[in-house]
């Protein structure tokens, strides 16, 4: 299969046999990947893995080399586009687990999303192993808060002042305070309601963003710290674990907000 290839690797504190069981054993795979319809046991096997209430992939097993290689084709909801996925278990212990996925699409947003999904899955795999410590900054379900910083060589500028805020922050509304925060990705600009707004002079803005209707709003804080020679803009966006979504849908949504915040702080450099 030709196309874009995404790859992610992680070191596992276990031997090859234990790593292999985490992949092919349905009970163990549920902790990090999803609900496998059955254990993966043989070539030409066809089965599904449900990664959430609405996220289901159909798999066709192509290659099995026990404790070393698993390769399969995969289709979201059982329809095209079809991708090719391969797991490699390298070494004897601790092992390196490498996953690669060949996509039909070269769309940058699709490639980024696929890479981030595998990163999240393998992070959960590591966290599900016995004795694994939680990663710094993660919530109890393994999903980290958004934290973004950017240093601006603009001493004396007031980026959070109402008069200049709309020049770089993706907000809109018929009056003040703004009513909408925009996420801009390959699907275009999407507005999310701003349900709370609080400011502290020109050094802090706190806003509640309704990322999912009917769920508690996520909380974003944008702060500025000034020195004699530069400014630092800081964003912390929390509340992702409270969203009533399946794990992968929630992770994709959080990653799109993360990409928006990074782009937003880049815009602040040139505002």
C-alpha positions in Angstrom: 0.0 0.0 0.0 1.3 3.4 -1.0 0.7 6.6 1.1 1.7 8.5 4.1 3.3 6.4 6.9 3.0 7.4 10.6 5.1 5.7 13.2 5.4 5.7 17.0 7.6 3.7 19.3 7.7 3.2 23.1 10.0 1.3 25.5 8.1 -1.2 27.6 9.4 -2.5 31.0 8.6 -6.1 30.2 9.7 -9.0 28.1 8.5 -9.8 24.5 5.9 -12.4 25.7 4.2 -9.9 28.0 4.3 -7.2 25.3 2.8 -9.6 22.8 -0.1 -10.5 25.2 -0.9 -6.8 25.6 -1.5 -6.6 21.8 -3.3 -9.9 20.9 -5.2 -10.7 24.2 -8.6 -9.1 24.1 -8.8 -8.7 27.8 -5.4 -6.9 28.0 -5.9 -4.9 24.9 -9.0 -3.3 26.3 -6.9 -1.3 28.8 -5.2 0.7 26.1 -6.5 0.0 22.6 -10.2 -1.0 22.7 -12.6 -3.9 23.0 -11.3 -6.6 20.7 -14.1 -8.9 19.5 -11.8 -11.8 20.2 -8.1 -12.7 20.8 -6.0 -12.3 17.7 -4.8 -15.8 17.0 -4.3 -16.5 13.2 -3.7 -15.1 9.8 -6.9 -14.3 7.7 -8.8 -13.6 10.9 -11.4 -10.9 10.7 -12.5 -9.1 13.8 -13.5 -5.7 15.2 -11.9 -3.4 17.8 -14.2 -0.8 19.4 -12.2 2.1 20.6 -15.3 3.9 21.9 -19.1 4.0 21.8 -19.1 5.2 18.2 -15.5 4.3 17.0 -15.2 0.8 15.6 -12.5 -0.5 13.3 -12.7 -3.8 11.3 -9.4 -5.6 11.1 -8.1 -8.3 8.7 -5.0 -10.1 10.0 -2.2 -10.4 7.4 0.9 -11.5 9.3 1.6 -13.1 12.7 5.1 -13.9 13.9 4.4 -14.7 17.6 6.0 -12.3 20.0 7.6 -10.3 17.1 5.2 -9.1 14.3 1.5 -8.5 13.9 0.3 -6.9 10.7 -3.3 -6.2 9.6 -5.4 -3.9 7.4 -7.9 -1.7 9.1 -11.0 0.2 8.1 -12.9 2.7 10.3 -16.5 1.5 10.6 -15.6 -1.3 8.2 -15.5 0.9 5.1 -12.7 2.6 3.2 -10.2 4.1 3.4 -8.3 1.1 4.4 -4.9 1.5 6.2 -2.1 -1.0 6.9 -1.0 -1.4 10.5 2.1 -3.2 11.7 3.3 -3.9 15.3 7.0 -4.8 15.8 8.2 -6.1 19.2 12.0 -5.5 19.2 14.4 -6.9 21.8 13.9 -9.3 24.6 13.3 -7.1 27.6 12.8 -4.3 28.1 11.4 -4.3 24.6 10.8 -1.6 22.1 7.2 -1.7 20.7 6.9 0.1 17.3 3.7 0.7 15.5 3.4 2.0 11.9 0.3 2.8 9.9 0.2 3.4 6.2 -2.5 5.8 5.2 -4.1 6.4 1.9 -4.4 10.1 2.6 -1.5 12.6 2.7 -3.7 15.3 4.3 -1.6 16.9 7.0 -4.5 17.0 9.5 -5.3 13.3 8.9 -1.6 12.3 9.3 -1.3 14.3 12.5 -4.5 12.8 13.9 -3.3 9.2 13.2 0.1 9.9 14.7 -1.4 11.4 17.9 -3.9 8.5 18.2 -1.2 5.9 18.3 0.8 8.1 20.7 -2.1 8.2 23.1 -2.8 4.5 22.7 0.8 3.5 23.5 0.9 6.0 26.4 -2.1 4.2 27.8 -0.4 0.8 27.2 2.6 1.9 29.2 0.3 3.3 32.0 -1.6 0.0 32.1 1.5 -2.2 32.8 2.0 -3.2 36.4 3.8 -0.7 38.5 3.8 2.0 35.9 3.8 5.6 37.4 1.3 8.2 36.0 2.8 10.6 33.5 3.3 14.2 34.8 0.3 16.4 34.1 -2.1 13.7 33.3 -5.6 13.3 34.6 -6.8 10.1 36.1 -7.8 8.7 32.6 -4.4 9.4 31.1 -5.4 12.5 29.2 -3.1 15.5 29.8 -4.2 19.1 30.2 -3.2 21.4 27.4 -0.2 23.6 28.3 1.3 25.9 25.8 3.9 28.8 26.2 5.3 31.3 23.8 8.0 34.0 24.4 7.4 37.2 22.5 10.2 39.7 21.9 7.8 42.6 22.5 8.4 44.2 25.9 5.7 46.6 26.9 3.0 45.1 24.6 -0.3 44.3 26.3 -1.6 41.3 24.3 -4.6 40.7 26.7 -5.9 44.2 26.4 -9.4 44.3 25.0 -8.3 46.6 22.1 -5.8 44.1 20.7 -7.1 40.8 21.9 -9.2 40.0 18.8 -6.1 40.6 16.6 -4.7 37.2 17.6 -7.1 35.2 19.7 -9.9 33.4 17.7 -12.9 35.0 19.4 -16.1 36.6 18.1 -19.5 37.9 19.2 -21.9 40.8 18.7 -20.9 42.4 22.0 -18.4 42.1 24.8 -17.5 39.7 26.2 -17.0 37.3 23.2 -19.5 34.5 22.7 -17.5 32.1 20.5 -14.1 30.5 20.5 -13.0 29.1 17.1 -11.0 25.9 16.4 -9.6 26.0 12.9 -8.5 22.8 11.2 -9.0 20.8 8.0 -12.7 21.0 8.5 -12.6 24.8 8.6 -13.4 27.2 11.5 -15.8 25.7 14.1 -17.3 27.9 16.8 -17.5 26.7 20.4 -19.7 28.7 22.9 -17.9 30.8 25.5 -20.0 30.3 28.6 -17.8 32.0 31.2 -15.5 35.0 30.9 -13.3 36.5 33.6 -10.4 38.9 33.4 -7.8 40.2 35.8 -6.5 43.6 34.5 -4.3 42.8 31.5 -2.5 39.8 32.8 -5.1 37.0 32.9 -8.2 35.9 30.9 -10.2 32.8 32.1 -12.9 31.4 29.9 -15.2 28.4 30.0 -15.6 26.8 26.6 -18.4 24.4 25.9 -16.5 21.8 23.9 -19.3 19.3 24.0 -23.0 20.3 24.4 -24.5 19.1 27.7 -21.1 18.4 29.3 -19.3 20.6 31.9 -17.4 23.4 30.1 -13.6 23.1 29.7 -11.6 25.8 31.4 -8.9 27.8 29.6 -6.6 30.4 31.2 -4.5 32.7 29.1 -1.9 34.6 31.2 1.0 36.9 30.4 4.2 37.4 32.3 6.5 40.3 31.5 10.2 41.0 32.0 12.2 44.0 30.9 13.1 42.4 27.6 10.2 40.0 26.6 6.7 38.7 27.3 5.6 35.1 27.9 2.1 34.0 26.9 0.9 30.9 28.7 -2.2 28.8 28.1 -3.6 26.1 30.3 -6.7 24.4 29.1 -8.3 21.8 31.4 -11.5 19.7 31.9 -11.1 17.1 29.2 -11.7 14.1 31.4 -15.2 15.3 32.3 -16.4 15.2 28.6 -18.9 12.5 28.0 -17.2 11.1 24.9 -15.4 7.8 24.1 -11.7 8.0 24.7 -10.5 8.5 21.1 -13.1 11.1 20.2 -12.1 13.0 23.3 -8.5 12.8 22.4 -9.0 14.0 18.9 -11.1 17.0 20.1 -8.4 17.9 22.7 -5.7 17.6 20.0 -7.5 20.0 17.7 -7.8 22.5 20.5 -4.1 22.0 21.2 -3.2 22.7 17.6 -5.4 25.8 17.7 -3.7 27.2 20.8 -0.3 26.6 19.3 -1.3 28.4 16.1 -2.9 31.2 18.2 0.2 31.9 20.1 2.2 31.9 16.8 -0.3 34.6 15.6 0.4 36.6 18.7 4.1 36.9 17.5 2.9 38.9 14.4 -0.2 40.7 15.8 
